[in-house]
Amino acid sequence: MTPARPSTVTASFDDFVHATARTMHGTALLLTGGDHHLAQDLTQATYTKVFMAWRRISGLEDPVAYTRQVLTRTYLSHRRLRRNSERPADVLVDRPGVDGPDAAVRLDLIAALGTLRAGDRVVLVLRYWLDLSVTQTAVSLGISEAAVRQRARRALVRLREQFPDLELDPSRPNHDSQPQEQR
């Protein structure tokens, strides 16, 4: 008996997942404030939802943006439902470490992201991690551009309060100083 051939729809979805899984999981990890288990759950739930409508989604101009929007909404829905009674252990055995001077800052920043309101954290992740414009972020979240700017400003102030000695990278352009039409 020969193994069944995957349909072209399934094969194209598999290719899409292989191409985007790392980025989607990284985004989910930032959205959850570093909760690896929840990030995996959100990524899997997102891909499940996308697979159910893959025939339609694969024909879109930007299926990655659509999938990112599904991930964001899945995360926000999870936060609203407050079904996060499970908590992972504080100490993991045989967990690979992150070395280097930036490792501690990175871990502190991820922890600090976890202290922000869910909506503020989503805006920061979309704007500064995924480098979306204000307009793209607003469309993804279904909120106004003014709300995106306000949430980003508020969240950045809170992060800067927690990291007063952290200097911005001078080689990277400051999103807040870009002209309005480029945002």
C-alpha positions as MATLAB code, in Angstrom:
seq = 'MTPARPSTVTASFDDFVHATARTMHGTALLLTGGDHHLAQDLTQATYTKVFMAWRRISGLEDPVAYTRQVLTRTYLSHRRLRRNSERPADVLVDRPGVDGPDAAVRLDLIAALGTLRAGDRVVLVLRYWLDLSVTQTAVSLGISEAAVRQRARRALVRLREQFPDLELDPSRPNHDSQPQEQR';
ca = [
       0.000    0.000    0.000;
       1.485    3.353   -0.995;
       1.306    6.295    1.384;
      -1.340    8.861    0.593;
      -0.097   11.953   -1.193;
      -0.824   15.186    0.565;
      -3.187   17.435   -1.316;
      -1.775   20.576   -2.877;
      -3.713   22.585   -0.281;
      -2.144   20.669    2.585;
       1.286   20.859    0.975;
       1.041   24.625    0.472;
      -0.088   25.039    4.088;
       2.834   22.912    5.288;
       5.232   25.098    3.305;
       3.622   28.212    4.788;
       3.970   26.882    8.346;
       7.623   25.948    7.791;
       8.346   29.416    6.446;
       6.532   31.341    9.208;
       6.539   29.183   12.350;
       9.677   30.645   13.906;
       8.490   34.231   13.477;
       4.953   33.480   14.695;
       6.222   31.627   17.745;
       8.671   34.442   18.518;
       5.836   36.942   18.265;
       3.652   34.803   20.527;
       6.510   34.545   23.006;
       6.785   38.320   23.185;
       3.021   38.749   23.454;
       2.894   36.387   26.418;
       5.778   38.029   28.211;
       8.048   35.017   27.818;
       5.597   32.232   28.672;
       6.887   29.463   26.380;
       3.991   27.107   27.017;
       1.316   29.695   26.305;
       3.235   30.885   23.233;
       3.246   27.341   21.861;
      -0.470   26.991   22.564;
      -1.262   30.297   20.871;
       0.862   29.461   17.844;
      -0.804   26.071   17.476;
      -4.301   27.561   17.889;
      -3.460   30.209   15.300;
      -2.296   27.693   12.736;
      -5.371   25.567   13.409;
      -7.630   28.526   12.656;
      -5.632   29.449    9.565;
      -5.683   25.869    8.273;
      -9.459   25.737    8.530;
      -9.698   28.615    6.046;
      -6.461   27.999    4.133;
      -8.080   27.793    0.677;
      -9.335   31.356    1.124;
      -6.335   32.689    3.043;
      -3.723   31.320    0.640;
      -5.217   33.491   -2.096;
      -4.828   36.681   -0.067;
      -2.220   39.260   -0.961;
      -0.428   38.779    2.392;
      -1.321   35.555    4.242;
       1.438   36.262    6.797;
      -0.248   39.514    7.856;
      -3.561   37.687    8.130;
      -1.966   34.962   10.251;
      -0.287   37.567   12.463;
      -3.695   39.189   12.954;
      -5.202   35.813   13.908;
      -2.359   35.287   16.399;
      -2.889   38.721   17.931;
      -6.625   38.257   18.247;
      -6.205   34.756   19.646;
      -3.877   36.158   22.303;
      -6.232   39.018   23.185;
      -9.171   36.611   23.334;
      -7.189   34.345   25.640;
      -6.417   37.300   27.915;
     -10.074   38.297   28.053;
     -11.199   34.790   28.906;
      -8.644   34.579   31.752;
      -8.165   30.870   31.254;
      -4.602   31.114   32.376;
      -4.896   29.281   35.667;
      -2.029   26.956   34.727;
       1.373   28.311   35.632;
       4.666   26.815   34.503;
       7.330   26.095   37.093;
       9.740   28.899   37.926;
      12.761   26.624   37.546;
      13.215   24.369   34.544;
      15.682   21.518   34.636;
      18.120   21.209   31.704;
      16.917   24.433   30.132;
      19.495   25.789   27.702;
      20.849   29.102   28.886;
      21.319   32.330   27.023;
      24.850   33.623   27.407;
      26.423   36.992   26.937;
      26.054   40.480   28.363;
      22.833   41.162   26.452;
      21.185   37.990   27.736;
      20.315   39.480   31.118;
      18.935   42.651   29.537;
      16.920   40.612   27.050;
      15.432   38.454   29.788;
      14.671   41.551   31.860;
      12.973   43.194   28.875;
      10.839   40.115   28.240;
       9.870   40.088   31.924;
       9.106   43.815   31.740;
       6.887   43.225   28.711;
       4.945   40.817   30.897;
       4.127   43.639   33.317;
       2.447   45.760   30.657;
      -1.247   45.701   29.881;
      -2.047   43.156   27.183;
      -3.144   45.806   24.683;
      -0.016   47.886   25.261;
       2.218   44.833   24.933;
       0.557   43.854   21.648;
       1.138   47.341   20.253;
       4.832   47.275   21.226;
       5.378   43.830   19.736;
       3.672   44.724   16.468;
       5.287   48.163   16.168;
       8.828   47.543   17.347;
       9.471   43.816   17.148;
       7.660   43.162   13.870;
       8.375   46.719   12.668;
       4.824   47.388   11.487;
       3.750   50.943   10.780;
       1.203   52.715   12.948;
      -1.374   52.190   10.197;
      -0.638   48.464    9.869;
      -0.795   48.028   13.635;
      -4.088   49.910   13.835;
      -5.602   47.772   11.083;
      -4.355   44.546   12.706;
      -5.873   45.468   16.051;
      -8.983   47.217   14.763;
      -8.196   50.426   16.642;
      -7.406   53.977   15.579;
      -3.906   55.161   14.726;
      -4.143   57.638   17.603;
      -4.834   54.754   19.981;
      -1.776   52.910   18.650;
       0.429   55.951   19.231;
      -1.007   56.521   22.702;
      -0.558   52.891   23.767;
       2.978   52.747   22.372;
       3.923   55.968   24.140;
       2.424   54.799   27.445;
       4.085   51.382   27.240;
       7.480   52.829   26.320;
       7.306   55.212   29.279;
       6.654   52.263   31.596;
       9.529   50.267   30.108;
      11.888   53.240   30.349;
      10.950   53.645   34.028;
      12.081   50.070   34.613;
      15.284   50.550   32.559;
      16.505   54.113   33.094;
      20.113   53.227   32.201;
      19.201   51.492   28.945;
      20.286   53.660   26.031;
      18.559   53.467   22.683;
      20.613   52.057   19.828;
      21.781   55.157   17.896;
      22.087   53.160   14.661;
      18.389   52.319   14.702;
      15.939   55.048   13.708;
      13.559   56.200   16.398;
      10.022   55.304   15.325;
       8.581   58.260   17.230;
      10.656   60.793   15.280;
       9.647   59.607   11.818;
       7.494   61.932    9.759;
       3.773   61.289   10.079;
       3.330   60.030    6.504;
       6.051   57.382    6.918;
       4.427   55.823    9.958;
];
